[in-house]
Amino acid sequence: MRAIGLFTSFLFILSFFWHSISHNLARVYQKLYAVSHYDYQALYDENCKKEVNWHQKIFCLKEFANEEVMSFLQSIEEREKNTICLKRKRSVEESFFGNEKVVVKSMEFKGFFANLFRMGMGVNVWNNAELAKKINVAVLKPIALVEKRAWNKSKTFIIYKFEGKACEEEIKNSDSWFAKIQALEKLLTKKCLVHDDFRIKNIVLLDDGSLQLIDIDKLHLYPSKSVVFRARMRREVRKFNQNLLENGYRVKKLAFETSSPSKSILHNLMCLYRQIFMISSYGYVGINDPEVVKKLSRAEKIFCKKEYATEEMMQFLSEMEAKNREILWANFERVGSQVFLDGHHFIVKSIELKGYLPNLLRMNGATHVWNVAHYVKAKGVPVLKLIALVEKRAFSETRGWVVYLFEGKICNKSIDFTKIKELRDLLQKKKIAHHDLFLRNIVTLDDGSLQLIDIDKMHIYPGYSYVFRKKCEIEENRLIKDFH
């Protein structure tokens, strides 16, 4: 039994840290790959004009390699260019090769060992463009490459065609772009190719309507069936979806698809999961309440207060994932949005939880909000007015939405501190810790009373709890610091 317990604990810990471990393994792999594959693809290209020595290497496509362009490349650092973006080691500028508008991207590396075992950014871009071209993935088209190398530093310049327009602008005007991005993501998955910074700003819409990837210096091709590739591609898709939310583009999301096990194995695993889940699970407050309208299955649960359970509201809850809402805030797993229904202003908070073991042993955050709000209200603590809960559960992930009524306004420093102190004393008397007790999580209602929001981590402790006393000290110090 002890061995089983240790093995279960190991799997539980591994499920939490696997994304971090796989990311670090991928980085080590890439470094070793770069050491063993250090090369200049342009060196062997018959369509390139070359000027090569140890200190300086210049490669340029012959169709552009006239006297004026070669002179520009030889003195590229001194030439005047229009700056688009400038960072500490990296710059992006624009210039002209005759009538051709081009982008000039440069990066400098310092340090003896760093340059001994590393290709310059420009070399990576050129090599990766050649690789992508061979496997039919549309990326930027390099025109020229310049590398200047000393014993303790190197600087590379990559020049490529200025084509199309930023996908960010197109997204604001139309939804038709998303199907193209889905097709691009599926192509990258099929080719086992990771971009490493797959975001809206790194996708360009060309004049013919096709998409093209830019910023490809970290593009990497993995072997088929690579575990590291799958982990990194999931991370890429998650980052892209987060990028959509941060820029206010909702509700569409990419979904990373992998080959699944046979139906019989998956079916047996699902049955086992359901049985264990029912043993280790928790209750849903309101499941026996006649004042709550319910639609229940293992895959989906919907709860709604009867007074708000109109036809429009129930349809909204049933189609929660597909509905457009105005985003108020977003982070990696949580999204806050607002919606107007039946003459009321509602806030919708969604929480996503991934991983087999976390979902087996933990409520979704939205379910916790629903439960804890009912528990603390019964103890006389004023919290947000919950209207509905939706939970969708799959084998390795859950997603929950909690809907509550928008009331009052957020507290600021002008509020009477006596009211805050009374609320804090009530929480301490009832042995309840909010875990995020700041002014931004306290609302002043129209009648002047206070109400707590953002109660995802609120917890009721037993009497004489040492942990509770420590939590109270931390929360009190936070609140006083926030107030003053």
One Martini backbone bead per residue (centre of mass of N, CA, C, O) as a GRO file, in nm:
protein
  484
    1MET     BB    1   0.056   0.064  -0.019
    2ARG     BB    2   0.294   0.256  -0.006
    3ALA     BB    3   0.374   0.234  -0.308
    4ILE     BB    4   0.105   0.342  -0.416
    5GLY     BB    5   0.118   0.615  -0.275
    6LEU     BB    6   0.384   0.712  -0.405
    7PHE     BB    7   0.292   0.685  -0.701
    8THR     BB    8   0.050   0.879  -0.680
    9SER     BB    9   0.214   1.126  -0.591
   10PHE     BB   10   0.397   1.137  -0.838
   11LEU     BB   11   0.168   1.181  -1.046
   12PHE     BB   12   0.054   1.438  -0.921
   13ILE     BB   13   0.311   1.612  -0.946
   14LEU     BB   14   0.361   1.569  -1.253
   15SER     BB   15   0.094   1.704  -1.354
   16PHE     BB   16   0.181   1.997  -1.259
   17PHE     BB   17   0.502   1.994  -1.394
   18TRP     BB   18   0.511   1.903  -1.698
   19HIS     BB   19   0.525   2.166  -1.862
   20SER     BB   20   0.796   2.259  -1.744
   21ILE     BB   21   0.967   2.010  -1.810
   22SER     BB   22   0.918   2.003  -2.120
   23HIS     BB   23   1.029   2.285  -2.175
   24ASN     BB   24   1.322   2.231  -2.073
   25LEU     BB   25   1.381   1.992  -2.259
   26ALA     BB   26   1.348   2.152  -2.521
   27ARG     BB   27   1.581   2.351  -2.471
   28VAL     BB   28   1.810   2.147  -2.453
   29TYR     BB   29   1.764   2.019  -2.729
   30GLN     BB   30   1.814   2.279  -2.897
   31LYS     BB   31   2.104   2.327  -2.811
   32LEU     BB   32   2.220   2.057  -2.912
   33TYR     BB   33   2.125   2.092  -3.202
   34ALA     BB   34   2.287   2.351  -3.267
   35VAL     BB   35   2.570   2.229  -3.225
   36SER     BB   36   2.526   1.983  -3.446
   37HIS     BB   37   2.392   2.216  -3.679
   38TYR     BB   38   2.601   2.417  -3.756
   39ASP     BB   39   2.489   2.632  -4.021
   40TYR     BB   40   2.488   2.747  -4.377
   41GLN     BB   41   2.259   2.729  -4.621
   42ALA     BB   42   2.360   2.962  -4.818
   43LEU     BB   43   2.639   2.832  -4.896
   44TYR     BB   44   2.475   2.608  -5.102
   45ASP     BB   45   2.346   2.835  -5.275
   46GLU     BB   46   2.331   2.917  -5.615
   47ASN     BB   47   2.134   3.188  -5.569
   48CYS     BB   48   2.388   3.303  -5.415
   49LYS     BB   49   2.566   3.568  -5.303
   50LYS     BB   50   2.914   3.571  -5.179
   51GLU     BB   51   3.083   3.696  -4.866
   52VAL     BB   52   3.349   3.512  -4.710
   53ASN     BB   53   3.442   3.522  -4.362
   54TRP     BB   54   3.491   3.517  -4.032
   55HIS     BB   55   3.396   3.820  -3.970
   56GLN     BB   56   3.229   3.812  -4.259
   57LYS     BB   57   2.891   3.750  -4.384
   58ILE     BB   58   2.746   3.743  -4.720
   59PHE     BB   59   2.404   3.706  -4.830
   60CYS     BB   60   2.248   3.704  -5.169
   61LEU     BB   61   2.024   3.723  -5.391
   62LYS     BB   62   2.080   3.758  -5.725
   63GLU     BB   63   1.825   3.939  -5.801
   64PHE     BB   64   1.949   4.168  -5.576
   65ALA     BB   65   2.279   4.163  -5.644
   66ASN     BB   66   2.373   4.453  -5.669
   67GLU     BB   67   2.581   4.710  -5.609
   68GLU     BB   68   2.398   4.867  -5.412
   69VAL     BB   69   2.324   4.631  -5.220
   70MET     BB   70   2.612   4.539  -5.142
   71SER     BB   71   2.690   4.810  -5.019
   72PHE     BB   72   2.473   4.806  -4.801
   73LEU     BB   73   2.568   4.540  -4.659
   74GLN     BB   74   2.865   4.629  -4.590
   75SER     BB   75   2.715   4.908  -4.445
   76ILE     BB   76   2.458   4.850  -4.254
   77GLU     BB   77   2.509   5.008  -3.983
   78GLU     BB   78   2.530   5.306  -4.129
   79ARG     BB   79   2.264   5.293  -4.243
   80GLU     BB   80   1.964   5.431  -4.313
   81LYS     BB   81   1.675   5.366  -4.102
   82ASN     BB   82   1.348   5.266  -4.020
   83THR     BB   83   1.212   5.237  -3.713
   84ILE     BB   84   0.992   4.999  -3.551
   85CYS     BB   85   1.182   4.828  -3.343
   86LEU     BB   86   1.328   4.849  -2.999
   87LYS     BB   87   1.574   4.671  -2.826
   88ARG     BB   88   1.843   4.578  -2.655
   89LYS     BB   89   1.932   4.339  -2.895
   90ARG     BB   90   1.684   4.429  -3.083
   91SER     BB   91   1.587   4.505  -3.431
   92VAL     BB   92   1.339   4.684  -3.638
   93GLU     BB   93   1.351   4.764  -3.988
   94GLU     BB   94   1.328   4.986  -4.276
   95SER     BB   95   1.366   4.956  -4.640
   96PHE     BB   96   1.540   4.976  -4.969
   97PHE     BB   97   1.548   4.777  -5.278
   98GLY     BB   98   1.490   5.001  -5.457
   99ASN     BB   99   1.143   4.915  -5.492
  100GLU     BB  100   1.191   4.729  -5.243
  101LYS     BB  101   1.042   4.650  -4.956
  102VAL     BB  102   1.212   4.609  -4.638
  103VAL     BB  103   1.328   4.407  -4.367
  104VAL     BB  104   1.541   4.481  -4.078
  105LYS     BB  105   1.693   4.232  -3.875
  106SER     BB  106   1.851   4.248  -3.548
  107MET     BB  107   2.126   4.081  -3.352
  108GLU     BB  108   2.304   4.061  -3.034
  109PHE     BB  109   2.592   3.879  -2.914
  110LYS     BB  110   2.746   3.808  -2.598
  111GLY     BB  111   3.015   3.608  -2.563
  112PHE     BB  112   3.204   3.340  -2.605
  113PHE     BB  113   3.018   3.084  -2.556
  114ALA     BB  114   2.761   3.190  -2.690
  115ASN     BB  115   2.909   3.202  -2.982
  116LEU     BB  116   3.021   2.912  -3.004
  117PHE     BB  117   2.706   2.767  -2.956
  118ARG     BB  118   2.573   2.994  -3.161
  119MET     BB  119   2.352   3.109  -3.365
  120GLY     BB  120   2.237   3.352  -3.525
  121MET     BB  121   1.939   3.489  -3.588
  122GLY     BB  122   1.969   3.517  -3.899
  123VAL     BB  123   2.051   3.223  -3.950
  124ASN     BB  124   1.797   3.095  -3.842
  125VAL     BB  125   1.597   3.223  -4.038
  126TRP     BB  126   1.714   3.114  -4.298
  127ASN     BB  127   1.708   2.811  -4.228
  128ASN     BB  128   1.400   2.802  -4.155
  129ALA     BB  129   1.296   2.891  -4.433
  130GLU     BB  130   1.407   2.646  -4.584
  131LEU     BB  131   1.258   2.432  -4.422
  132ALA     BB  132   0.963   2.534  -4.471
  133LYS     BB  133   0.972   2.514  -4.780
  134LYS     BB  134   1.006   2.196  -4.794
  135ILE     BB  135   0.714   2.164  -4.612
  136ASN     BB  136   0.497   2.386  -4.694
  137VAL     BB  137   0.552   2.655  -4.520
  138ALA     BB  138   0.451   2.977  -4.466
  139VAL     BB  139   0.705   3.224  -4.492
  140LEU     BB  140   0.928   3.428  -4.498
  141LYS     BB  141   1.148   3.610  -4.745
  142PRO     BB  142   1.466   3.596  -4.786
  143ILE     BB  143   1.740   3.801  -4.920
  144ALA     BB  144   1.943   3.861  -4.670
  145LEU     BB  145   2.275   3.807  -4.507
  146VAL     BB  146   2.442   3.921  -4.201
  147GLU     BB  147   2.769   3.851  -4.045
  148LYS     BB  148   2.925   3.965  -3.741
  149ARG     BB  149   3.248   3.856  -3.605
  150ALA     BB  150   3.384   3.796  -3.287
  151TRP     BB  151   3.523   3.657  -3.005
  152ASN     BB  152   3.270   3.812  -2.808
  153LYS     BB  153   3.084   3.866  -3.074
  154SER     BB  154   2.762   3.902  -3.248
  155LYS     BB  155   2.604   4.011  -3.566
  156THR     BB  156   2.281   4.003  -3.718
  157PHE     BB  157   2.124   4.020  -4.054
  158ILE     BB  158   1.788   4.028  -4.177
  159ILE     BB  159   1.642   4.027  -4.508
  160TYR     BB  160   1.298   4.098  -4.597
  161LYS     BB  161   1.001   4.101  -4.723
  162PHE     BB  162   0.738   4.330  -4.755
  163GLU     BB  163   0.429   4.178  -4.661
  164GLY     BB  164   0.130   4.266  -4.633
  165LYS     BB  165  -0.068   4.236  -4.329
  166ALA     BB  166  -0.173   4.257  -4.028
  167CYS     BB  167  -0.379   4.043  -3.853
  168GLU     BB  168  -0.495   4.237  -3.641
  169GLU     BB  169  -0.665   4.410  -3.841
  170GLU     BB  170  -0.843   4.181  -3.964
  171ILE     BB  171  -0.984   4.083  -3.703
  172LYS     BB  172  -1.154   4.351  -3.658
  173ASN     BB  173  -1.326   4.307  -3.944
  174SER     BB  174  -1.317   3.976  -3.926
  175ASP     BB  175  -1.396   3.610  -3.899
  176SER     BB  176  -1.252   3.456  -4.148
  177TRP     BB  177  -0.958   3.411  -4.030
  178PHE     BB  178  -0.986   3.157  -3.836
  179ALA     BB  179  -0.983   2.921  -4.038
  180LYS     BB  180  -0.689   2.980  -4.130
  181ILE     BB  181  -0.554   2.938  -3.853
  182GLN     BB  182  -0.645   2.649  -3.814
  183ALA     BB  183  -0.498   2.540  -4.066
  184LEU     BB  184  -0.215   2.625  -3.973
  185GLU     BB  185  -0.206   2.460  -3.708
  186LYS     BB  186  -0.249   2.182  -3.846
  187LEU     BB  187   0.006   2.194  -4.019
  188LEU     BB  188   0.211   2.213  -3.789
  189THR     BB  189   0.125   1.946  -3.659
  190LYS     BB  190   0.176   1.761  -3.904
  191LYS     BB  191   0.495   1.869  -3.922
  192CYS     BB  192   0.623   1.918  -3.639
  193LEU     BB  193   0.594   2.244  -3.587
  194VAL     BB  194   0.754   2.506  -3.398
  195HIS     BB  195   0.749   2.851  -3.337
  196ASP     BB  196   0.737   2.980  -3.010
  197ASP     BB  197   0.544   3.256  -3.119
  198PHE     BB  198   0.217   3.205  -3.144
  199ARG     BB  199   0.086   3.498  -3.278
  200ILE     BB  200  -0.081   3.747  -3.425
  201LYS     BB  201   0.177   3.933  -3.490
  202ASN     BB  202   0.313   3.659  -3.651
  203ILE     BB  203   0.080   3.715  -3.867
  204VAL     BB  204   0.029   3.733  -4.223
  205LEU     BB  205  -0.165   3.897  -4.472
  206LEU     BB  206  -0.200   3.844  -4.790
  207ASP     BB  207  -0.325   3.942  -5.097
  208ASP     BB  208  -0.442   3.630  -5.152
  209GLY     BB  209  -0.532   3.538  -4.834
  210SER     BB  210  -0.290   3.429  -4.711
  211LEU     BB  211  -0.061   3.295  -4.478
  212GLN     BB  212   0.221   3.423  -4.271
  213LEU     BB  213   0.521   3.369  -4.112
  214ILE     BB  214   0.696   3.529  -3.853
  215ASP     BB  215   0.940   3.516  -3.640
  216ILE     BB  216   1.156   3.232  -3.705
  217ASP     BB  217   1.418   3.180  -3.514
  218LYS     BB  218   1.255   2.932  -3.330
  219LEU     BB  219   1.207   2.732  -3.525
  220HIS     BB  220   1.093   2.374  -3.497
  221LEU     BB  221   1.177   2.037  -3.577
  222TYR     BB  222   1.015   1.737  -3.513
  223PRO     BB  223   0.964   1.433  -3.452
  224SER     BB  224   0.764   1.193  -3.478
  225LYS     BB  225   0.596   1.131  -3.182
  226SER     BB  226   0.665   1.365  -2.997
  227VAL     BB  227   0.633   1.458  -2.672
  228VAL     BB  228   0.752   1.742  -2.679
  229PHE     BB  229   0.580   1.852  -2.907
  230ARG     BB  230   0.302   1.823  -2.774
  231ALA     BB  231   0.363   2.005  -2.533
  232ARG     BB  232   0.444   2.260  -2.701
  233MET     BB  233   0.180   2.284  -2.871
  234ARG     BB  234  -0.009   2.329  -2.639
  235ARG     BB  235   0.131   2.586  -2.546
  236GLU     BB  236   0.086   2.747  -2.806
  237VAL     BB  237  -0.224   2.740  -2.803
  238ARG     BB  238  -0.259   2.869  -2.525
  239LYS     BB  239  -0.115   3.136  -2.598
  240PHE     BB  240  -0.301   3.217  -2.829
  241ASN     BB  241  -0.565   3.230  -2.665
  242GLN     BB  242  -0.457   3.442  -2.469
  243ASN     BB  243  -0.402   3.656  -2.689
  244LEU     BB  244  -0.697   3.691  -2.770
  245LEU     BB  245  -0.800   3.789  -2.495
  246GLU     BB  246  -0.606   4.036  -2.457
  247ASN     BB  247  -0.736   4.158  -2.745
  248GLY     BB  248  -1.062   4.090  -2.747
  249TYR     BB  249  -1.092   3.795  -2.878
  250ARG     BB  250  -1.416   3.657  -2.906
  251VAL     BB  251  -1.464   3.297  -2.867
  252LYS     BB  252  -1.243   3.189  -3.015
  253LYS     BB  253  -1.057   2.869  -3.041
  254LEU     BB  254  -0.803   2.668  -3.015
  255ALA     BB  255  -0.737   2.309  -3.084
  256PHE     BB  256  -0.549   2.047  -2.982
  257GLU     BB  257  -0.473   1.766  -3.187
  258THR     BB  258  -0.466   1.416  -3.122
  259SER     BB  259  -0.410   1.106  -3.113
  260SER     BB  260  -0.619   0.850  -3.015
  261PRO     BB  261  -0.717   0.600  -2.861
  262SER     BB  262  -0.889   0.347  -2.853
  263LYS     BB  263  -1.215   0.306  -2.778
  264SER     BB  264  -1.192   0.083  -2.563
  265ILE     BB  265  -0.982   0.215  -2.381
  266LEU     BB  266  -1.128   0.486  -2.340
  267HIS     BB  267  -1.386   0.366  -2.219
  268ASN     BB  268  -1.254   0.231  -1.969
  269LEU     BB  269  -1.127   0.488  -1.853
  270MET     BB  270  -1.391   0.645  -1.820
  271CYS     BB  271  -1.528   0.449  -1.623
  272LEU     BB  272  -1.312   0.465  -1.404
  273TYR     BB  273  -1.326   0.769  -1.360
  274ARG     BB  274  -1.624   0.785  -1.271
  275GLN     BB  275  -1.597   0.607  -1.020
  276ILE     BB  276  -1.379   0.774  -0.873
  277PHE     BB  277  -1.529   1.043  -0.879
  278MET     BB  278  -1.772   0.953  -0.700
  279ILE     BB  279  -1.594   0.895  -0.450
  280SER     BB  280  -1.414   1.187  -0.448
  281SER     BB  281  -1.631   1.373  -0.451
  282TYR     BB  282  -1.873   1.631  -0.442
  283GLY     BB  283  -2.096   1.864  -0.380
  284TYR     BB  284  -2.394   2.029  -0.503
  285VAL     BB  285  -2.531   2.305  -0.444
  286GLY     BB  286  -2.884   2.265  -0.520
  287ILE     BB  287  -2.964   1.967  -0.609
  288ASN     BB  288  -3.228   1.979  -0.383
  289ASP     BB  289  -3.343   2.252  -0.481
  290PRO     BB  290  -3.655   2.383  -0.576
  291GLU     BB  291  -3.525   2.685  -0.653
  292VAL     BB  292  -3.363   2.504  -0.867
  293VAL     BB  293  -3.266   2.472  -1.187
  294LYS     BB  294  -3.198   2.152  -1.364
  295LYS     BB  295  -2.914   2.005  -1.558
  296LEU     BB  296  -2.808   1.658  -1.558
  297SER     BB  297  -2.472   1.536  -1.606
  298ARG     BB  298  -2.156   1.433  -1.626
  299ALA     BB  299  -2.071   1.645  -1.859
  300GLU     BB  300  -2.331   1.829  -1.756
  301LYS     BB  301  -2.405   2.125  -1.550
  302ILE     BB  302  -2.715   2.300  -1.452
  303PHE     BB  303  -2.772   2.603  -1.265
  304CYS     BB  304  -3.082   2.790  -1.167
  305LYS     BB  305  -3.257   3.032  -1.062
  306LYS     BB  306  -3.592   3.047  -1.093
  307GLU     BB  307  -3.632   3.367  -1.123
  308TYR     BB  308  -3.407   3.348  -1.388
  309ALA     BB  309  -3.539   3.094  -1.562
  310THR     BB  310  -3.552   3.170  -1.852
  311GLU     BB  311  -3.538   3.101  -2.178
  312GLU     BB  312  -3.295   3.284  -2.238
  313MET     BB  313  -3.110   3.186  -2.007
  314MET     BB  314  -3.105   2.876  -2.074
  315GLN     BB  315  -2.984   2.914  -2.355
  316PHE     BB  316  -2.728   3.058  -2.264
  317LEU     BB  317  -2.620   2.820  -2.085
  318SER     BB  318  -2.618   2.597  -2.315
  319GLU     BB  319  -2.431   2.824  -2.502
  320MET     BB  320  -2.173   2.939  -2.358
  321GLU     BB  321  -1.925   2.893  -2.559
  322ALA     BB  322  -2.077   3.054  -2.816
  323LYS     BB  323  -2.091   3.320  -2.673
  324ASN     BB  324  -2.094   3.664  -2.685
  325ARG     BB  325  -1.862   3.868  -2.491
  326GLU     BB  326  -1.748   4.109  -2.282
  327ILE     BB  327  -1.434   4.170  -2.192
  328LEU     BB  328  -1.273   4.251  -1.879
  329TRP     BB  329  -1.089   3.991  -1.815
  330ALA     BB  330  -0.761   3.803  -1.830
  331ASN     BB  331  -0.619   3.480  -1.799
  332PHE     BB  332  -0.512   3.172  -1.834
  333GLU     BB  333  -0.798   3.037  -1.677
  334ARG     BB  334  -0.944   3.327  -1.657
  335VAL     BB  335  -1.273   3.483  -1.726
  336GLY     BB  336  -1.420   3.807  -1.764
  337SER     BB  337  -1.767   3.897  -1.820
  338GLN     BB  338  -2.047   4.051  -1.997
  339VAL     BB  339  -2.418   4.062  -1.968
  340PHE     BB  340  -2.749   4.116  -2.122
  341LEU     BB  341  -3.052   4.004  -1.947
  342ASP     BB  342  -3.369   4.073  -1.885
  343GLY     BB  343  -3.260   4.366  -1.772
  344HIS     BB  344  -2.978   4.252  -1.681
  345HIS     BB  345  -2.657   4.260  -1.510
  346PHE     BB  346  -2.395   4.035  -1.590
  347ILE     BB  347  -2.149   3.816  -1.459
  348VAL     BB  348  -1.891   3.612  -1.622
  349LYS     BB  349  -1.713   3.330  -1.490
  350SER     BB  350  -1.430   3.154  -1.610
  351ILE     BB  351  -1.297   2.812  -1.551
  352GLU     BB  352  -0.996   2.627  -1.615
  353LEU     BB  353  -0.915   2.266  -1.593
  354LYS     BB  354  -0.621   2.067  -1.622
  355GLY     BB  355  -0.606   1.734  -1.581
  356TYR     BB  356  -0.664   1.440  -1.439
  357LEU     BB  357  -0.601   1.471  -1.129
  358PRO     BB  358  -0.716   1.756  -1.073
  359ASN     BB  359  -1.013   1.663  -1.163
  360LEU     BB  360  -1.048   1.425  -0.962
  361LEU     BB  361  -0.962   1.613  -0.680
  362ARG     BB  362  -1.124   1.874  -0.806
  363MET     BB  363  -1.288   2.147  -0.822
  364ASN     BB  364  -1.417   2.371  -0.990
  365GLY     BB  365  -1.403   2.705  -0.940
  366ALA     BB  366  -1.708   2.761  -0.997
  367THR     BB  367  -1.820   2.552  -0.794
  368HIS     BB  368  -1.687   2.679  -0.547
  369VAL     BB  369  -1.834   2.946  -0.560
  370TRP     BB  370  -2.120   2.835  -0.535
  371ASN     BB  371  -2.083   2.690  -0.261
  372VAL     BB  372  -1.953   2.916  -0.079
  373ALA     BB  373  -2.181   3.124  -0.105
  374HIS     BB  374  -2.389   2.953   0.050
  375TYR     BB  375  -2.235   2.908   0.315
  376VAL     BB  376  -2.178   3.216   0.395
  377LYS     BB  377  -2.469   3.314   0.388
  378ALA     BB  378  -2.562   3.129   0.626
  379LYS     BB  379  -2.349   3.313   0.815
  380GLY     BB  380  -2.391   3.632   0.722
  381VAL     BB  381  -2.220   3.683   0.460
  382PRO     BB  382  -2.153   3.920   0.220
  383VAL     BB  383  -2.218   3.824  -0.115
  384LEU     BB  384  -2.259   3.751  -0.409
  385LYS     BB  385  -2.521   3.710  -0.653
  386LEU     BB  386  -2.621   3.410  -0.752
  387ILE     BB  387  -2.761   3.247  -1.052
  388ALA     BB  388  -2.537   3.052  -1.203
  389LEU     BB  389  -2.427   2.714  -1.320
  390VAL     BB  390  -2.155   2.577  -1.525
  391GLU     BB  391  -2.049   2.231  -1.601
  392LYS     BB  392  -1.771   2.089  -1.787
  393ARG     BB  393  -1.681   1.738  -1.832
  394ALA     BB  394  -1.385   1.564  -1.884
  395PHE     BB  395  -1.121   1.358  -1.867
  396SER     BB  396  -0.887   1.626  -1.860
  397GLU     BB  397  -1.129   1.848  -1.822
  398THR     BB  398  -1.259   2.163  -1.700
  399ARG     BB  399  -1.553   2.384  -1.724
  400GLY     BB  400  -1.657   2.696  -1.573
  401TRP     BB  401  -1.963   2.888  -1.493
  402VAL     BB  402  -2.038   3.197  -1.329
  403VAL     BB  403  -2.341   3.376  -1.240
  404TYR     BB  404  -2.378   3.728  -1.162
  405LEU     BB  405  -2.485   4.011  -1.014
  406PHE     BB  406  -2.463   4.345  -1.085
  407GLU     BB  407  -2.341   4.546  -0.810
  408GLY     BB  408  -2.254   4.844  -0.762
  409LYS     BB  409  -1.921   4.944  -0.636
  410ILE     BB  410  -1.602   4.985  -0.610
  411CYS     BB  411  -1.385   5.032  -0.377
  412ASN     BB  412  -1.225   5.299  -0.205
  413LYS     BB  413  -1.041   5.521  -0.001
  414SER     BB  414  -1.314   5.689   0.078
  415ILE     BB  415  -1.402   5.491   0.263
  416ASP     BB  416  -1.513   5.379   0.555
  417PHE     BB  417  -1.318   5.193   0.768
  418THR     BB  418  -1.533   5.079   0.963
  419LYS     BB  419  -1.669   4.890   0.757
  420ILE     BB  420  -1.425   4.716   0.701
  421LYS     BB  421  -1.382   4.623   0.994
  422GLU     BB  422  -1.658   4.482   1.026
  423LEU     BB  423  -1.610   4.274   0.802
  424ARG     BB  424  -1.352   4.149   0.918
  425ASP     BB  425  -1.479   4.062   1.193
  426LEU     BB  426  -1.688   3.871   1.072
  427LEU     BB  427  -1.491   3.672   0.940
  428GLN     BB  428  -1.343   3.595   1.206
  429LYS     BB  429  -1.592   3.492   1.360
  430LYS     BB  430  -1.660   3.271   1.113
  431LYS     BB  431  -1.396   3.146   0.997
  432ILE     BB  432  -1.315   3.336   0.735
  433ALA     BB  433  -1.125   3.325   0.429
  434HIS     BB  434  -1.059   3.498   0.135
  435HIS     BB  435  -0.735   3.539   0.011
  436ASP     BB  436  -0.826   3.849  -0.139
  437LEU     BB  437  -0.825   4.120   0.061
  438PHE     BB  438  -0.934   4.385  -0.121
  439LEU     BB  439  -1.085   4.661  -0.243
  440ARG     BB  440  -1.147   4.528  -0.530
  441ASN     BB  441  -1.328   4.291  -0.350
  442ILE     BB  442  -1.520   4.540  -0.274
  443VAL     BB  443  -1.868   4.632  -0.250
  444THR     BB  444  -2.090   4.906  -0.296
  445LEU     BB  445  -2.402   4.956  -0.229
  446ASP     BB  446  -2.683   5.155  -0.244
  447ASP     BB  447  -2.726   5.119   0.087
  448GLY     BB  448  -2.397   5.101   0.192
  449SER     BB  449  -2.322   4.823   0.177
  450LEU     BB  450  -2.129   4.528   0.178
  451GLN     BB  451  -1.944   4.320  -0.072
  452LEU     BB  452  -1.819   4.016  -0.180
  453ILE     BB  453  -1.572   3.922  -0.414
  454ASP     BB  454  -1.378   3.693  -0.537
  455ILE     BB  455  -1.440   3.368  -0.398
  456ASP     BB  456  -1.260   3.120  -0.494
  457LYS     BB  457  -1.068   3.104  -0.202
  458MET     BB  458  -1.270   3.067  -0.003
  459HIS     BB  459  -1.259   2.972   0.359
  460ILE     BB  460  -1.355   2.736   0.606
  461TYR     BB  461  -1.269   2.716   0.941
  462PRO     BB  462  -1.189   2.590   1.221
  463GLY     BB  463  -1.163   2.611   1.535
  464TYR     BB  464  -0.852   2.706   1.644
  465SER     BB  465  -0.690   2.785   1.389
  466TYR     BB  466  -0.372   2.847   1.295
  467VAL     BB  467  -0.403   2.909   0.993
  468PHE     BB  468  -0.624   3.124   1.025
  469ARG     BB  469  -0.462   3.330   1.191
  470LYS     BB  470  -0.248   3.377   0.972
  471LYS     BB  471  -0.444   3.470   0.750
  472CYS     BB  472  -0.552   3.717   0.904
  473GLU     BB  473  -0.286   3.873   0.921
  474ILE     BB  474  -0.239   3.898   0.618
  475GLU     BB  475  -0.509   4.036   0.541
  476GLU     BB  476  -0.484   4.283   0.726
  477ASN     BB  477  -0.221   4.395   0.604
  478ARG     BB  478  -0.323   4.428   0.316
  479LEU     BB  479  -0.562   4.618   0.374
  480ILE     BB  480  -0.405   4.849   0.507
  481LYS     BB  481  -0.212   4.897   0.268
  482ASP     BB  482  -0.436   4.951   0.056
  483PHE     BB  483  -0.574   5.192   0.206
  484HIS     BB  484  -0.287   5.368   0.243
   0.00000   0.00000   0.00000
